[in-house]
Amino acid sequence: MRVALLTGSVLFAARFEAYVEAHPEAGVTVVWTATEPGGVLAALDHDPKVFLLDMRWRQQGLEAAAVLQEAGVPLIISLWERLDDPLIPRAVAMGLEVVEWDPSWRALLSRLQATG
């Protein structure tokens, strides 16, 4: 499965990519990392099946999600530091899947594997 990631932190992206590479059994490949909301359109050239949004960017993350939805990305997962964030109801209303950001990445990788 090809996964794209929008994050404001190159370190965050590098850690996620390293984790995915260390678990080839998951069948997940990071095909693009965008470091600004406007970069999400470039990721579509790599045909990701899932787009991960680092919601520490909050409003920019929601704007990027709207662009991705218009482009027809089949699954958008929003990663949140806290599940009591006041923007989560808006994300849910937009149809985004909400996942708590876990520095171990295990829960996210399990969720991606369940997507197939």
RODO-2510 file (C-alpha; in nm, 4 decimals, decimal comma):
residues 116
     n   res          X          Y          Z
     1     m     0,0000     0,0000     0,0000
     2     r     0,1278     0,3447    -0,0910
     3     v     0,0960     0,6089     0,1792
     4     a     0,1539     0,9837     0,1551
     5     l     0,2188     1,2056     0,4546
     6     l     0,1683     1,5759     0,5202
     7     t     0,3779     1,6994     0,8087
     8     g     0,5339     2,0220     0,9218
     9     s     0,8336     1,8360     1,0620
    10     v     1,0983     1,6691     0,8493
    11     l     1,2060     1,4787     1,1608
    12     f     0,8522     1,3422     1,2057
    13     a     0,8501     1,2292     0,8426
    14     a     1,1935     1,0687     0,8684
    15     r     1,0949     0,8759     1,1800
    16     f     0,7788     0,7448     1,0177
    17     e     0,9623     0,6449     0,7001
    18     a     1,2315     0,4657     0,9032
    19     y     0,9667     0,2783     1,1015
    20     v     0,7865     0,1657     0,7872
    21     e     1,1141     0,0526     0,6285
    22     a     1,1955    -0,1484     0,9435
    23     h     0,8632    -0,3360     0,9081
    24     p     0,8487    -0,4614     0,5487
    25     e     0,5993    -0,7285     0,6529
    26     a     0,3382    -0,4538     0,6805
    27     g     0,3452    -0,3968     0,3055
    28     v     0,3391    -0,0185     0,3488
    29     t     0,5505     0,2171     0,1402
    30     v     0,5808     0,5900     0,1992
    31     v     0,5622     0,7373    -0,1492
    32     w     0,5623     1,1057    -0,0662
    33     t     0,6094     1,3419     0,2200
    34     a     0,4743     1,6943     0,1874
    35     t     0,6071     1,9558     0,4254
    36     e     0,3514     2,2226     0,3437
    37     p    -0,0240     2,2051     0,2818
    38     g     0,0128     2,3166    -0,0794
    39     g     0,2430     2,0216    -0,1411
    40     v    -0,0318     1,7645    -0,1075
    41     l    -0,1245     1,7892    -0,4750
    42     a     0,2252     1,6824    -0,5800
    43     a     0,1817     1,3680    -0,3720
    44     l    -0,1090     1,2611    -0,5914
    45     d     0,1349     1,1932    -0,8768
    46     h     0,2524     0,8955    -0,6694
    47     d    -0,1012     0,7508    -0,6449
    48     p    -0,1219     0,7044    -0,2674
    49     k    -0,4008     0,4853    -0,1352
    50     v    -0,3913     0,6543     0,2042
    51     f    -0,2959     1,0067     0,3016
    52     l    -0,1796     1,0786     0,6564
    53     l    -0,2218     1,4305     0,7906
    54     d    -0,0135     1,5492     1,0833
    55     m    -0,2795     1,7538     1,2588
    56     r    -0,0325     1,9481     1,4671
    57     w    -0,0768     2,1856     1,1714
    58     r    -0,4433     2,2090     1,2678
    59     q    -0,6202     2,4485     1,0286
    60     q    -0,3693     2,3866     0,7494
    61     g    -0,4243     2,0154     0,7893
    62     l    -0,7987     2,0576     0,7466
    63     e    -0,7439     2,2740     0,4388
    64     a    -0,5153     2,0091     0,2920
    65     a    -0,7794     1,7440     0,3657
    66     a    -1,0383     1,9409     0,1694
    67     v    -0,8010     1,9576    -0,1299
    68     l    -0,7352     1,5838    -0,1069
    69     q    -1,1057     1,5057    -0,0858
    70     e    -1,1735     1,7102    -0,3971
    71     a    -0,8961     1,5156    -0,5710
    72     g    -1,0593     1,1846    -0,4756
    73     v    -0,8093     1,0396    -0,2258
    74     p    -0,9895     0,7281    -0,0974
    75     l    -0,8747     0,7367     0,2661
    76     i    -0,7462     1,0287     0,4718
    77     i    -0,6281     0,9592     0,8261
    78     s    -0,5765     1,2546     1,0561
    79     l    -0,3157     1,2083     1,3311
    80     w    -0,3876     1,3975     1,6529
    81     e    -0,1781     1,4465     1,9653
    82     r    -0,4894     1,4472     2,1839
    83     l    -0,8295     1,2972     2,1160
    84     d    -0,9984     1,5861     2,2982
    85     d    -0,8784     1,8416     2,0430
    86     p    -1,1600     2,0886     1,9650
    87     l    -1,1047     2,0519     1,5883
    88     i    -1,1751     1,6786     1,5860
    89     p    -1,5542     1,7180     1,5422
    90     r    -1,4846     1,9239     1,2320
    91     a    -1,2471     1,6570     1,1014
    92     v    -1,5076     1,3877     1,1627
    93     a    -1,7739     1,5979     0,9885
    94     m    -1,5391     1,6176     0,6891
    95     g    -1,5188     1,2383     0,6832
    96     l    -1,1603     1,2101     0,8048
    97     e    -1,0588     0,9124     1,0099
    98     v    -0,9239     1,0248     1,3480
    99     v    -0,6262     0,8424     1,4981
   100     e    -0,4284     0,9381     1,8058
   101     w    -0,0640     1,0048     1,7257
   102     d     0,1461     0,7362     1,8911
   103     p     0,5239     0,7861     1,8922
   104     s     0,5732     0,4092     1,8686
   105     w     0,3788     0,4008     1,5366
   106     r     0,2411     0,0521     1,6176
   107     a    -0,1249     0,1536     1,6266
   108     l    -0,0956     0,3471     1,3014
   109     l     0,0842     0,0646     1,1246
   110     s    -0,1842    -0,1799     1,2442
   111     r    -0,4524     0,0535     1,1105
   112     l    -0,2780     0,0789     0,7739
   113     q    -0,2442    -0,2996     0,7531
   114     a    -0,6168    -0,3349     0,8229
   115     t    -0,6831    -0,1082     0,5230
   116     g    -0,5057    -0,3558     0,2966
***
